[in-house]
Amino acid sequence: MNLNVVIKCINPIYGIEMPPTRFLSKYDMDTIITKMTQVLHIERKIIFDKKRGNLNRPLAIYLIKRFTPLSLSEIGKLFQMDYSAVSQAAKRFEQKSEVNDEIKEIVQKAVTTLKEE
């Protein structure tokens, strides 16, 4: 017997159909930000600070983009930025982490902490 099961997931914000795999993530935005504050020993407001040279903000954007099913627009609303700026911030942070060993170590520490849960 061959049963094909079709699962339709509707995005609650936009009302459009999305692949069900987008909803299988065990991480959410609050979990990632809480873990970041614990690992980096920083306050939550520092993550959302727009000051130049703040690496915590792009790290949060990168982790949320990588580990959650949120769209770029949804992440942008959280950080008060455009979806294309979210994409660029995550891309630039990833490039920095490939070159800078100190940033790479912070990313690995954050990812390891997230995966322990």
N, C-alpha and C positions, 0 to 999 in steps of 0.2 A: 504494500500500500504506500503510495507516494503522496504525502501531505505537504503542500506548500502553504506556509503560514506567512501572511503579509502583515507586518506591524506598521501602523501609521502613527507617527508622532507629530503633533501640531505644536509649533512654537507658540508659547502663551503670549509673547509680546507682539509678534507680527502676524500670527494666525496662519503661517505657511507650513507646509509639510516638510519634515526634516528626517534624515536617516536616523533610525533608532540608536545607532552607535554613539551619537552625540550625547545621549542621555545616560550612558553607562559609566561615566566617570564617577569615582568615589570622592573626588575632591570638589570643594566649592570655594568661592572667593573668600569667605570668612575663615575657613580652615587654613588656607594658604597665608593670609595676612596674619593670623594668630601665630602660626608656626614661624613666620618671618620675625615677628616681634620677640618670640622666645629665643630663637637661634641667634639673632643679631643683637639682642639686648637693646632694643629701641622702642620708642613709643609709636603707637599706631598712627598718630598725626604726622610723623616724620615720613612715613611711606607716601602720603598724599601731598607732601610739600613740593612746590614747583621750583624751588631754588636751584640755581645752576650748580652742577657738580654732585647732586644728590643721586647716588647710585641705587638707593633703595626703591625709588619709584620705578625706574625701568626694570629692576629685578622683579618687582611685583607684577608688572605688566607682562614680562616674559613668562613668569611662572603661571600666571592666570591664563594666559593665551595657550600655553603648552599643556596644562593639566586640567582645564575645565572645558565644558562644552559651550561656554559663552562665546558669542560672536564678537567680532571686532567692534561693532557698534555698541554692544552692551558693555564691553570693557571701557570703551570711550566715554560712555555716560558716567561710569563709576569714577573715572579720573578726569572728567570734564575736558575731554579732547575729542577730536574727530577720529573716525575709524582708521583713516589712512595714517594719522599720526601714531596711533596705537601700533599699527603694522611696522612703521618705520622705527619706533622706539624699541620694539622687540627685536627687530632685525639688527639694529645698531648695537644693542646690548649683547646679542649673541656674537656679533663680530668682535666686540671688545673682549668678551670672555675667552674667545679663541686665542687672542694675542696676549692678554694680561693674565699671568698665572694667579695673581691675588684674587682677581674677580672670578676666575675659573674655580678656585678653591671655595669661595663663598657660594657659588651656584651649586657645586657638588654637595656642600654641607646642607644647603636648603633642600635640595632634591632628596638627599638621603633621609633627612628628618621627615619629609613628607611621606616617603615610601615606608617608613617604620610603622606608621599608623595602621 
